[in-house]
């Protein structure tokens, strides 16, 4: 799933192009992708976008007149692509926005499950749609992070991925951040001492900034991730093979030496979880 570094890189790349020309036609959209029906997509026709904004893992495209906001959530498999005039794209994207002059903004989604979503909202409705999100992860700082961790004692990997607590981090960057901070994915947030809290806050900024810089350069996953999806590869810090814990909806990757004192974490569905 695209997370804060990926979404912010897309936002920066799209901000100028989407405001260049008025919208000629909004849509069509896959029935499972379009989440709102009033106002209709045709309400965008003839309007200009004011650029691209981001909140957590969502992209927002407000209209220049301030009356509407196009909100996009890519979920796991969605991808956005801006096509210059004459550039060929997929024949049946999940959503298409065509600009005067021929440029297009397309949303595609791999696989049969259509989970990505597009909403056309008023600014007030968009604010309500996003009201449940916690503060932005990048630039959060140790003080604000400490308040969040103290208010909700859970395992760190789970808490970092909770968009209601902190917006923008998912499973991949939780793996990278916790490795950088040298913390177990299953350490309890309420048990961190001040030095560990400071390391975690610094790791959040360092890893998200690193990811954003690499994504803006066009780096692929194998260059961006140093722990995530690196099972059995040597840890870039100590050389210990990276381990993982599998769950139905996600996989945790970690270094047993750097993060868990040499202990291998067991999937609690199969055996008792080592702390």
Secondary structure, DSSP 8 states (H G I E B T S, - for coil): ---HHHHHHHHHHHHHHTTSS-EEEEEEE-TTTB---SS-GGGGTT--B---EEETTEEEEEBTTSS-EEEEE-TTTEEEEEE-TT----SS-SEEEEETTS-EEEEEE-SS----EEEEE-HHHHHHHTTT--EESTT--HHHHHHHHHHS--BHHHHHH-TTTEES--HHHHHHHHHHHT--TTSBGGG--HHHHHHHHHHHHHHHHHHHHHHHTT--HHHH-SSTT-TTSB-TTT--BEEEEE-SS-EEEEEHHHHSTT-----TTTS----
